[in-house]
Amino acid sequence: MEQTLSIIKPDGVKRNLIGKIVDRFESNGLRIAAMEMKWLSRREAEGFYAVHKDRPFFGELVDFMVSGPVVVMALEGEDAVVRNRDLMGATNPSEAKAGTIRADFAESIGENTVHGSDSLENAKIEINYFFPSTQVMSDIK
C-alpha cells in the first residue's frame, strides 16, 4: 500500500469535473484518505512548486494555481504513485493516452487539470505539505 498526492487544479474545479475525476481514482483501486477544497494563497503555491522556481514557467504556474479553488487529495492503494500517474496521462494532453484524465479533460499543457506526485518520496513530502498526519485516514498499518 502506498499514498500519493493528487490535486484537481482550478480548471478542473471550474468545469465541475471533481466527481468525474474522483470516480476515476476510486474505480481504479485508489481510496481517498484525505480531501480538501481550498483556494491556495500565492505563498502556498510558490512553496509547493518551489522545486520549479528557476524554470521559465514558474510564474505562470503559480498564477494559474491561485486563480481558483483546487481539490487536494491524499490517495491510497497498491502502487498508488504509478497508478495515479497512469490515470492522469502525460503532462501535455495532446500526448496523453486516450482514456486518461488529461486526454479527456485537460485543455492545454498549462491547464492540464490534475497534479500527481512523481515518486513515493515526493508523495510523502507533498501530502505533509497539505495534510497533518491526523487528517489522513490511512489503512496503511
Secondary structure, DSSP 8 states (H G I E B T S, - for coil): -EEEEEEE-HHHHHTT-HHHHHHHHHHTT-EEEEEEEE---HHHHHHHTGGGTTSTTHHHHHHHHTSS-EEEEEEEETTHHHHHHHHH--SSGGGS-TTSHHHHH--SSSS-SEEE-SSHHHHHHHHHHH--GGG------
